[in-house]
Amino acid sequence: MISDRTRLGRPAGSVRLALLLLVGLFLAPALSAAPSWQTFLYGGNSYAAASDGTEAWIGTGAGLRIYTPQPAAARVRQMTSDDDLPGPAITALAFVPGGLWAGATGGAVGRYDFETKTWAHYGSAARFPSFTPTRLVWDGQDIWAATAGGGVARFSPLRAEWEVWDRADGLPSDQVLSLASDGDAIWAGTDRGLAQYQPRTHTWAPLSAAADQIDVLGDAILDLALTTNYLWLATYTFGLARIDRTTGELVSYDTLARDYAAGRIFRLLAAPNGDLWIATNSGLIRAAAEGTGAWTAHPRGPWEVTGLTATDSAIWVATGTEGVYEYRPATDTWQTYRGQEALPSGALSALAAGPDAGYLGFHGAGVAQFPLATGRWNAVTPPFGAPLRVIDLAVQDRWVYVAGADGLGLYDTREDTWQILRAIDYPELKGDDWTSVVANETGVWFAGPGRLAHLGPDFAPRWVIDLGGETSLDPRAWPRLRLDRHTGDVWIIMATGAVRWERATNQLQTLGGDWLQPTEAGLAEREGRLIRDLQPDADGVWVVGLDSVAQFSKVDGGLTLWTADAVPALAEPRLVSSAAGSVWVAAAAGLCRFDRRLGGWEVAPWPAEIAGQVVGALAADAFETRLVWVATARHVARLELAADGPEWRVYPRRTGLVPAVSQIIPTRSVVWFGGLGGVSLYRRDLGALGVP
């Protein structure tokens, strides 16, 4: 296993300190018995891993993902740029006493204080190079940063700014890929070799092998790790090597590819007990007792490892695109957290749910399914390449209906099969751009610019009718559908009003008039439509205009209108929802409920945490009828109609909920929240609902 042995040559000299500022870019369960939250965010690629010994922190393209080990599977929570991270994509991590340093793409760096739970930022304003940090290392006194193009930087707490070294100061290259420190010395691995910091001259000295040996130390140094006696190197071309820290002897391990199918070494980890963990393209290798003991392979992959760290009981492997893996040496078992990484995209565009599963639609990445029984995400993208640009979803029985910007789709959850319908097959569709879908036991309706299509439950086309009006490229003006489950009528919200398809007569009827026109000039232009929301219920249809609320009676066709002048609590109404006979409207002052007995409104003022924020989603709960759910960009709130009056409970973003919730769907066992880049699930207390 051990081959090439050579001694290090004398360190080369170095010159002045300089600061180079350029733009850089980093390389690329079962249902719970008690209420609980679970969040799934699209993390993009993973870039970094670090641990405080008890939790694994993973830097991803969507921020930070924190894994807390549990007996079965880890509990996962999130931090994103909404939590004041240095940037949206975290590429480097290092723990320090009482805090965590994190680097983000583009040269953003910050320190998180665990006591105050706040971030302090030390990026370009603190003279950090405008390059993505690739590694962060704590030497016991200072924090050091490697950058992808800006050399190495060290933070000075006294001056609260960074000191920077680059090629002019002795580094073999400004592309620094790895760092290591033992408290006395620090090494930097670049794409052109290894260097050691010289504190006496305040410069860096490149290290090289003897002239008659292969220059392993001149290769790209992907990672560094320190054990008691050795500095270990993962090199791009020559694989694993080590330097004896006392004698300077260099040892190259060139048979790993043959012995362990390890064609590429990505990351190294020195364990406290002296073992060295080596992450290769084909799994993990454990070299006991600094490599002098047994070498054991733990096959996995193929993968591209971007981070390697350890907690008390496990080794954690972060990969570029394959998720996060937890290896437990005591039981020789693996846990794969692809469930947290399996969302195919961050461009969440639609959410639908049935009693047993939830479905997410993505603009450009198709559909993902989450069966509650398995607790795992499944990609159910159609095999024919469309529709992938999903705009809306609807679930009815075993069917999932997809309205896409590139066609219509029907997914049979029982048979795991797709049917696709496009204008090339059925010209009457008049195009493949669809914006909304609703379904019941009698069929499915799709709306697109200027048209409404009706298909049977089996996806057989029945008719397509022209809705009239102008076709707009503005998504705010796209047709949106609402299904009246009491009558089977379908309401189409248009830019200038609403149209009802009446099932009994198979005719279209228009709902509009001067009462929809706002009193504030220009408001309609800013909103892109005259109706903000529409909700059918047993007695009528509730319409939220730009500055009014109206009820259209099913009995006599009459219209009752409330404006802020008459009911101040209804100023700036936004959304309406109804369940169990109650009608709720989210307005500027609070959540308003219509009292049918008195024919008037009562208001529950917003709690302080969300007062003044724009409500993005509202849902009256048909399963726990005393509850109403509300979401803003940073919070989810729940109003409970308790015996002694309404009570608010607010769930802030720091609890790990998906940000910017725009859709809420209550089901029997779970409430679904679709937001920016993912989804959150609130699992109900099934015992309180009387579910065995």
WOHUDA-V188863 format. One line per field, one symbol per residue. phi: phi as a letter, one per 30 degrees, with the letter a starting at -180 (. if undefined). psi: psi as a letter, one per 40 degrees, with the letter a starting at -180 (. if undefined). burial: 1 if it has 9 or more other ideal C-beta (glycine too) atoms within 8 Angstrom, else 0. A space follows every 10 residues. Layout:
phi=???
psi=???
burial=???
This chain:
phi=.cbecacddd eddbbddbbc cbccbdee.d dddceacbbb cdcidcbaba bcjcbcccdb dckcbccceb ecbddcbbbb ddcieeadcc cabadbeiab cbcbeijcbb bccdddhbcc cbcddcided bddcbbbccj bbccbcbdkc icbbdcddch accbbbedcj ddaddccaba bcjcbbcbcc dbkcbbdcdd cibcbdcbdd dccddedcdd cdabbccecb ccbccdccid bbcddccidc bccccddddb hcdbccbbbc dedjdccbcc dckcbccdhh idcdcbcbda jdacdcabab cebacccccd bcjbccccdd chbcbccded cdddacddba bbacdcacbc cbdjbibbcb dddcibdbdb dddciadcdd cabbcbhdcc cbcbdbkcbb ccddchbbbb bbddcbeddh kccbbabbab dclbbccbei abcbbdedid dcabbdciid dcddedcddb cbcdddcidb ccdcdclbbc cdddchbcbc cakddddddd didddddiac cdabbdbdca bcbcddbabb ccdddbidbc bbcdddbedc dhdbbbbbah iccbbdbddl cccddddcib cbbceddedc eicddcabad cdccddcbcb bcdcbcbbcc dddckdbcbc cddddjdddh dbbbbdbecb ccbcbdilbc bcdddddddi cd
psi=dhbhhiiiih iiiiaihihh hihihii.ii hidihiihhh iheaiidiii ieddihhhhi eebhhhhhhi dciihhiiha deefididhh eiihiiheih hhiiiefhii hhhddefiih hgbddffiif ihhdihhhee dihihiigee aiihhhddef iihhiadeee idieghdiii ieddihihhi efaiihhgdd efaihiiiii deihgdeeih hdiiihadei hihhiddebi iihhedeehh hhgeedddde fgdhhdiihh ideeihhhhi eeaihhhiff eeaihhigii aiihheihii adeihhhhid eeahhhhhdd efiihhfdde eeheieghei hiiadeiihh iigeebiihg hdddfihhhf hieeeihdgh diiihhbeih hhhiefaiih hhddefiihh hidddgdedf iehieiiiia eeaihhhihe ihhhiideeh hdihiheaii hiehddeihh ihhhedeeih hhhideaihh hhddefihhh haideehidh hedddddeie hdihhiadda hhhhadfihi hhhedeeihh hhidddgdde hfidiiiiif eihhhhadda hhhhhddefa iihhiiidde heihheihhh hedgeeihhi iadeihihhh gideiihihh hideeeihif hehhhhadei hhhhaheaii hhhigdddef h.
burial=0001010110 1001001001 0101010000 1100001011 1110111111 1000111111 1111111110 0001011101 0110111111 1111110011 1111111111 1110000010 1110010111 1111111110 0111111111 1111110000 1111111011 1111111111 1000011111 0011111100 0011111110 0010111111 1111111001 1111100111 1111000011 1111011001 0100111111 1001111111 1111111101 1000100101 1011111111 1001111111 0111111100 0000101111 1111110111 1110001111 1110111111 1100111111 1100011111 1111110011 1111111111 1110000101 1110000011 0101111111 0011111111 1111101010 1001001000 0100001111 1111000111 1111101111 1110000100 1000110100 0011001111 1111111001 1111111111 1110000010 0111001011 1011111110 0111111011 1111100000 1011011001 0010111111 1010101111 1111111111 0000000101 1110011111 1011111011 1111101111 1111010010 00
